[in-house]
Amino acid sequence: MGKFIPGGVSPALVTPFNKKRDKVDEEAYRKLIRFVIDDLGVTGIVPAGSTGEFSSLFWDEQKRVIEIAVDEADGKVDVISGTGTSGTLRTIEMTKHAMDVGADAALIVTPYYMKPSQRGLFKHYSKIAEKVDFPIMLYQLPALTDVTLPRMVVEDLAVEHENIVGMKCSWGNMAYLMEILERVKPVAPDFKILCGWDEIVFPALAAGVDGCILASANFLGDYWVKIKKLVEANKIEEARKTEMEIHKITRIIVKTGAAGTKEALKMMGIKVGKARLPLEIGGSISHELRSELRKELERIGKVEAEPIIPLPEEPEKIEERFGQVDVTAETILQNKLLVGEGFFGGDRHEMAHIDLLIGPKDGPVGAAFARAIAMVKENPEEIEGHEPLLAILDTNEAVKPETVLIPKVFIRNLRQASMVFGPAQAGVAEGVVKCVKEGFIPEKYVNDLVIIASVFVHPQAISRNRVYVNNRKATEMAIRKAVENRPTLDELFESSARHPLKNEP
């Protein structure tokens, strides 16, 4: 391919393992390489890097991973092999292997564990450059190595060794990156600087870096290629908007590394296996972050959206709508309680459905309200996953009439809970306040009434703002219908009554 010049967009390839995670899955690795080259259009690949879990590979495995990458790339893209270790002699051996099998360059992480001095770092890289006549890229990754390459060391290495051709900076510190650009580029114009921190790629490219090596490029390589081209064409605003489409994903990948990257590929139907221990789902990537990652991939079309929970074909019986608080159909009829329902948000995941009861504190609704609150303190195991909560405003003040929310859908994880205990809670509270202000609930009665709201928040909801808005509007709708007695209690009890989710506002 001629002289190696660092640049472009390269994924730091994950290393696929078999089910037991005790062997590299070579066929899966080849398929991944073909995918990033042919489907995503990347300009290089990086085997055996940090995302490739090089520190968990046996020595022979690391060599084989590099060989496969060179063979599968077949000269179509640059192969920048991860060859760094904690020792100079071992790094020289792995770098020689990369050169011998036909890689284009070596990416050498700072020696970790022993924390060498500045002089030690300089001598480490100098020794490798002298012993192996091969393009070398410095690799700064203080989050994992706890070692920082000082700018002066980078500058001296770039000036003194022609085969030290560039640097991957995997650090979210823009001040450091700008110092490298300002001080090293003028004295070593051919020295290339690549961004390796997924969250800051756009500002780094705009500042003048030459390319990027990224974990997220395993599945977002097409986005990064587009963003780089837009920056080069000086279409900065379009590049910024494109990056913002995937920015949340980049934050998740920065937090979760190889484990998160493998999960994303798995969601896209690309077999790469799990990360090797000690990386593990639930630790290196929490179940909540995994759920967030899937929703974001669905949003940008990388993963097919899971089907929305279908609405029941038959109308929901009135006695089933408030069973969680033991309010029976007979109680509703005998006491002529105000029953309302509201649905807002169409067929989106952020749709809101509210069933509510309004009644005096000293009546059956008040008693059910008290039972719901008491259950939280006295018998939490009986309501696990459906824990009631008070509707409160941003000021942490309970609304009047006092309102309790009962989640309809079992809450399985923190992500789901954050949609209910937050945007839905605030939306219901604001809906109640607005109905009081507009006179649907006379202000003189607000201290005498209570409201029980059964709240549906879709487990696949993504937008917190839409959950808030839809629950606010659904609450307003439900209260108005309750006060205006539509549908009437008789209509609610007829077998032909429509399910609330089928009703139009």
C-alpha positions in Angstrom: 0.0 0.0 0.0 3.0 2.3 -0.1 4.3 4.5 2.7 2.1 4.3 5.8 0.5 7.6 6.7 -1.8 7.6 9.8 -5.3 9.0 9.3 -8.8 8.2 8.4 -11.2 6.1 10.5 -10.1 2.8 12.0 -12.1 0.6 14.4 -10.2 -0.8 17.4 -11.5 -4.2 16.6 -13.0 -6.4 19.3 -11.7 -10.0 19.5 -14.5 -12.6 19.0 -14.3 -15.6 21.4 -16.2 -18.9 21.3 -19.0 -19.7 23.8 -16.6 -20.8 26.5 -14.4 -17.7 25.9 -11.3 -19.9 25.9 -10.5 -19.6 22.2 -10.5 -16.9 19.5 -13.4 -17.4 17.0 -11.4 -16.9 13.8 -14.3 -17.1 11.4 -16.3 -14.5 13.4 -13.2 -12.3 13.4 -13.0 -12.5 9.6 -16.7 -11.7 9.2 -16.3 -8.7 11.5 -13.3 -7.4 9.4 -15.3 -7.8 6.2 -18.2 -6.0 7.8 -16.3 -2.9 8.9 -14.4 -2.7 5.5 -17.2 -3.5 3.1 -20.3 -2.3 4.9 -19.0 0.6 7.1 -16.3 1.9 4.7 -13.5 2.3 7.3 -10.0 3.1 6.1 -8.0 1.0 8.6 -8.4 -1.7 11.2 -6.6 -2.1 14.6 -6.3 -5.7 15.9 -5.1 -6.6 19.4 -5.7 -3.2 20.9 -7.5 -2.3 24.1 -10.9 -2.9 22.7 -9.5 -6.2 21.3 -8.7 -7.3 24.9 -5.0 -7.8 24.2 -4.3 -8.0 27.9 -6.5 -11.1 28.1 -5.0 -12.8 25.1 -2.4 -15.5 25.2 0.9 -14.6 23.5 0.2 -16.9 20.5 -3.4 -15.7 20.3 -2.3 -12.1 20.0 0.1 -13.0 17.2 -2.7 -15.0 15.4 -5.2 -12.2 15.7 -2.7 -9.9 13.9 -2.1 -12.5 11.2 -5.9 -12.9 10.6 -6.3 -9.1 10.3 -3.5 -8.8 7.8 -4.8 -11.7 5.7 -8.4 -10.6 5.7 -7.6 -6.9 5.0 -5.7 -8.1 2.0 -4.2 -4.7 1.3 -7.6 -3.0 1.1 -7.1 -1.0 4.3 -4.2 -0.2 6.7 -3.6 -2.7 9.5 -2.3 -1.0 12.6 -1.5 -3.8 15.1 -1.6 -3.4 18.8 1.8 -4.6 20.0 2.3 -2.8 23.3 3.1 -4.7 26.6 4.3 -3.7 30.0 7.9 -4.6 29.0 10.2 -3.2 26.3 11.7 -6.6 25.1 8.3 -8.3 24.8 7.0 -5.2 22.9 9.9 -5.5 20.5 9.1 -9.1 19.9 5.4 -8.5 19.2 6.2 -5.5 17.0 8.7 -7.6 14.9 6.0 -10.2 14.5 3.5 -7.6 13.2 6.1 -6.3 10.7 7.0 -9.9 9.6 3.4 -10.9 8.8 2.7 -7.7 6.8 1.0 -5.2 9.1 1.3 -1.6 8.1 2.2 -0.2 11.6 2.3 -0.9 15.3 0.3 0.8 17.9 2.2 0.7 21.2 0.5 1.6 24.4 2.5 3.2 27.2 4.1 0.6 29.6 1.5 -0.1 32.3 1.7 -1.4 35.9 5.3 -0.3 36.6 4.6 3.4 36.0 7.9 4.4 34.3 9.4 7.9 34.6 9.6 10.3 31.7 13.1 9.2 30.9 11.9 5.5 31.1 9.1 6.3 28.6 11.5 8.0 26.2 14.0 5.1 26.3 11.2 2.5 26.0 9.9 3.9 22.7 13.4 4.8 21.4 14.7 1.3 21.9 11.7 -0.2 20.0 12.1 2.3 17.2 15.8 1.5 16.9 15.3 -2.3 17.0 12.4 -2.5 14.6 12.5 -0.5 11.3 8.7 -0.2 11.2 6.1 2.6 11.5 5.3 3.1 15.2 2.4 5.0 16.7 2.5 6.1 20.3 -0.6 5.3 22.3 -1.8 7.4 25.2 -4.4 5.8 27.4 -4.1 7.1 31.0 -7.6 5.8 32.1 -6.3 2.2 31.9 -2.5 2.5 32.1 -2.3 5.3 34.8 0.6 6.6 32.8 0.6 9.9 30.9 2.9 10.7 27.9 4.2 14.2 28.6 4.1 16.5 25.7 7.9 17.0 25.9 8.4 13.2 25.5 6.1 13.1 22.5 7.9 16.0 20.9 11.3 14.5 21.4 10.3 11.1 20.1 8.6 12.6 17.0 11.7 14.7 16.2 14.4 12.1 16.9 12.8 9.0 15.3 11.5 9.0 11.7 9.6 5.7 12.2 7.6 7.1 15.1 5.0 8.5 12.8 2.1 9.4 15.0 0.1 9.1 18.2 -3.3 7.8 19.2 -4.6 10.0 22.1 -7.3 8.1 24.0 -8.0 10.7 26.6 -10.9 13.0 27.0 -8.6 15.9 27.9 -8.9 18.5 25.0 -6.4 20.8 26.7 -3.7 18.0 26.4 -4.7 17.3 22.8 -4.5 21.0 21.9 -1.1 21.2 23.5 0.1 18.3 21.3 -1.3 20.0 18.2 0.2 23.3 19.1 3.7 22.2 20.2 4.5 19.0 18.3 3.0 19.6 14.8 5.2 22.7 14.1 8.5 20.8 14.9 7.3 17.5 13.3 4.9 18.3 10.5 4.6 14.7 9.3 3.7 13.4 12.8 0.0 12.5 12.7 -2.3 12.7 15.7 -5.4 10.5 16.0 -8.2 10.8 18.4 -9.0 7.6 20.4 -11.7 9.0 22.8 -15.1 8.5 21.2 -16.8 11.4 23.1 -14.6 14.1 21.7 -14.0 13.1 18.1 -15.9 15.9 16.5 -14.1 18.8 18.4 -10.8 16.9 17.9 -11.3 16.7 14.1 -12.4 20.3 14.0 -9.3 21.2 16.0 -7.1 19.5 13.4 -6.4 15.9 14.3 -5.7 13.6 11.4 -8.1 10.8 12.1 -9.5 8.5 14.7 -9.2 5.0 16.1 -12.3 4.1 18.0 -14.2 1.3 19.7 -17.5 2.6 18.4 -16.2 2.4 14.8 -16.8 -1.4 15.1 -20.5 -0.5 14.4 -20.6 3.3 13.8 -17.7 3.4 11.4 -20.0 4.8 8.7 -21.0 7.7 10.9 -17.4 8.5 11.7 -16.4 8.4 8.0 -19.2 10.8 7.2 -18.3 13.1 10.1 -14.7 13.3 9.1 -15.6 14.1 5.4 -17.9 16.8 6.6 -15.2 18.4 8.7 -12.8 18.2 5.8 -15.4 20.0 3.6 -15.7 22.7 6.3 -19.4 21.7 6.9 -18.9 22.0 10.6 -22.6 22.5 11.6 -23.7 19.4 9.7 -20.8 17.4 11.2 -21.8 18.5 14.7 -25.5 17.5 14.1 -24.4 14.1 12.8 -22.2 13.5 15.8 -25.0 14.5 18.2 -27.1 11.7 16.7 -24.7 9.2 18.1 -23.2 11.0 21.1 -25.1 9.1 23.7 -23.9 5.9 22.3 -20.3 7.2 22.4 -20.7 8.0 26.1 -21.9 4.4 26.8 -19.0 2.9 24.8 -16.4 5.1 26.6 -17.9 3.8 29.9 -18.1 0.1 28.9 -15.3 -0.5 26.4 -15.0 -3.9 24.9 -18.0 -5.3 26.7 -20.3 -2.6 25.5 -18.9 -2.7 21.9 -19.5 -6.5 21.8 -23.1 -6.0 23.1 -23.8 -3.5 20.4 -22.5 -5.8 17.7 -24.5 -8.7 19.1 -27.7 -6.5 19.0 -26.9 -5.9 15.3 -26.7 -9.6 14.6 -22.9 -9.7 14.3 -21.5 -12.7 16.2 -18.5 -11.8 18.3 -19.2 -13.6 21.6 -18.8 -12.1 25.0 -15.8 -10.3 26.6 -13.4 -12.5 28.5 -13.3 -12.4 32.3 -12.9 -10.3 34.3 -15.2 -8.2 31.9 -18.8 -9.2 32.3 -22.4 -8.1 31.7 -23.8 -6.5 34.8 -20.3 -5.2 35.8 -18.3 -3.8 32.9 -21.7 -3.0 31.3 -24.7 -2.8 33.5 -28.1 -4.1 32.5 -29.4 -0.5 32.5 -26.6 0.7 30.2 -27.2 -2.3 27.9 -30.9 -1.3 27.7 -30.0 2.3 26.9 -27.6 1.2 24.2 -30.2 -0.9 22.5 -32.7 2.0 22.5 -30.2 4.3 20.9 -29.3 1.8 18.3 -32.9 1.3 17.5 -33.4 5.1 17.2 -30.7 5.5 14.6 -31.8 2.4 12.7 -28.8 0.1 13.5 -31.1 -2.3 15.3 -34.7 -3.3 14.4 -37.0 -1.9 17.1 -38.6 -4.3 19.4 -42.4 -4.5 18.8 -44.6 -2.2 20.8 -46.6 -4.1 23.4 -49.9 -4.7 21.6 -53.1 -3.2 23.0 -55.8 -5.8 24.0 -58.4 -6.5 21.5 -61.1 -6.8 24.2 -62.1 -3.9 26.4 -60.5 -4.0 29.9 -63.0 -4.6 32.6 -63.5 -1.7 35.0 -62.9 -4.0 38.0 -59.5 -4.9 36.6 -58.3 -1.3 36.1 -58.0 -0.5 39.8 -57.3 -4.0 41.2 -53.9 -2.9 42.4 -55.5 -0.7 45.1 -58.4 -3.0 45.8 -61.1 -0.7 44.5 -63.9 -2.9 43.1 -66.5 -2.3 40.5 -69.1 -2.4 43.2 -67.4 0.3 45.2 -67.2 2.5 42.2 -70.9 2.1 41.4 -72.2 2.5 45.0 -70.1 5.6 45.7 -70.5 7.1 42.2 -66.7 7.7 42.1 -65.2 9.9 39.4 -63.4 7.6 37.0 -61.3 9.0 34.2 -58.9 7.8 31.5 -56.5 9.4 29.1 -54.3 8.3 26.4 -51.7 10.5 24.6 -48.7 9.8 22.4 -50.0 7.7 19.5 -48.2 4.4 18.9 -44.7 5.7 20.0 -42.8 4.0 22.9 -43.3 7.2 24.9 -47.1 6.9 24.8 -48.9 7.5 28.1 -52.1 5.9 29.4 -53.7 7.0 32.6 -56.6 5.4 34.5 -57.6 7.5 37.6 -60.1 7.7 40.4 -61.0 10.9 42.2 -62.8 10.9 45.5 -63.0 12.4 49.0 -60.3 11.6 51.6 -62.8 10.2 53.9 -64.3 7.8 51.3 -63.2 4.7 49.6 -60.7 6.5 47.3 -59.1 8.0 50.4 -58.9 4.6 52.1 -57.3 3.1 49.0 -54.9 6.0 48.8 -53.8 5.4 52.4 -53.4 1.6 51.8 -51.2 2.2 48.8 -48.9 4.5 50.7 -48.9 2.2 53.7 -47.9 -0.8 51.6 -44.7 0.9 50.6 -43.7 1.0 54.3 -45.3 -2.2 55.7 -45.4 -4.8 52.9 -43.0 -3.7 50.2 -42.5 -7.3 48.9 -46.2 -7.5 47.9 -46.0 -4.5 45.5 -42.4 -5.0 44.2 -42.2 -3.6 40.7 -45.4 -1.6 41.1 -44.3 0.6 44.0 -46.7 3.6 44.4 -45.3 7.1 44.5 -46.6 10.6 45.2 -47.0 13.1 42.3 -44.6 15.9 43.2 -43.4 19.1 41.5 -39.8 20.1 40.8 -39.8 21.9 44.1 -40.3 18.5 45.8 -43.8 19.6 46.8 -46.7 17.3 46.7 -49.6 18.5 44.4 -53.1 19.2 45.6 -55.3 17.2 45.5 -52.7 14.7 46.7 -52.1 12.2 44.0 -50.5 8.7 44.1 -49.2 7.0 41.0 -49.4 3.2 40.6 -47.1 1.8 37.8 -49.1 -0.5 35.5 -46.0 -2.2 34.0 -43.7 -4.2 36.2 -40.5 -2.2 36.7 -37.6 -4.5 36.0 -34.5 -2.2 36.1 -33.2 1.2 37.0 -33.6 2.6 33.5 -37.3 1.8 33.5 -37.7 3.1 37.0 -36.0 6.4 36.0 -38.8 7.0 33.4 -41.5 6.5 36.0 -39.8 8.0 39.1 -39.1 11.2 37.2 -40.7 12.3 33.9 -43.9 10.4 34.3 -44.2 11.5 38.0 -43.6 15.1 37.1 -46.0 14.9 34.1 -48.9 13.6 36.2 -48.2 16.3 38.9 -48.2 19.1 36.3 -51.4 17.7 34.8 -53.2 17.8 38.1 -51.9 21.4 38.8 -53.1 22.6 35.4 -56.6 21.1 35.9 -56.9 23.0 39.2 -55.8 26.2 37.6 -58.3 25.8 34.9 -61.1 25.0 37.3 -61.8 21.4 36.4 -61.1 20.7 40.0 -62.4 23.6 42.1 -59.6 25.0 44.2 -61.8 25.0 47.3 -61.9 21.2 47.3 -58.2 20.4 46.7 -57.6 19.6 50.4 -60.6 17.3 50.6 -59.9 15.1 47.6 -57.3 12.5 46.6 -56.5 11.0 43.2 -55.2 7.5 42.4 -53.6 7.3 39.0 -52.7 4.0 37.4 -49.9 5.0 35.0 -48.6 3.1 31.9 -45.0 3.9 30.9 -43.7 1.8 28.1 -40.7 -0.3 29.1 -39.0 0.7 25.7 -39.5 4.5 26.2 -36.4 6.5 25.2 -37.3 10.2 25.4 -37.7 11.5 28.9 -39.2 14.7 27.6 -41.9 12.9 25.6 -42.7 10.7 28.6 -43.2 13.8 30.7 -45.3 15.7 28.1 -47.5 12.7 27.2 -48.2 11.9 30.9 -49.1 15.5 31.6 -51.5 15.6 28.7 -53.0 12.1 29.4 -53.5 13.2 33.1 -55.3 16.4 32.0 -57.5 14.4 29.7 -58.3 11.8 32.3 -59.3 14.4 34.9 -61.5 16.3 32.5 -63.3 13.1 31.5 -63.7 12.1 35.1 -65.2 15.5 36.0 -67.4 15.6 32.9 -68.5 12.0 33.5 -67.5 10.7 30.1 -67.9 8.0 29.4 -70.6 7.5 32.1 -70.3 4.8 34.7 -73.1 2.9 32.9 -71.1 3.0 29.7 -68.0 1.9 31.4 -69.8 -1.2 32.7 -71.3 -2.1 29.3 -69.6 -5.0 27.6 -69.3 -2.8 24.5 -67.3 -0.1 26.3 -64.0 0.6 24.6 -60.6 0.1 26.3 -59.3 3.5 27.4 -56.4 3.1 25.0 -58.9 3.0 22.2 -60.7 6.1 23.2 -60.1 9.3 21.3 -59.6 12.6 23.3 
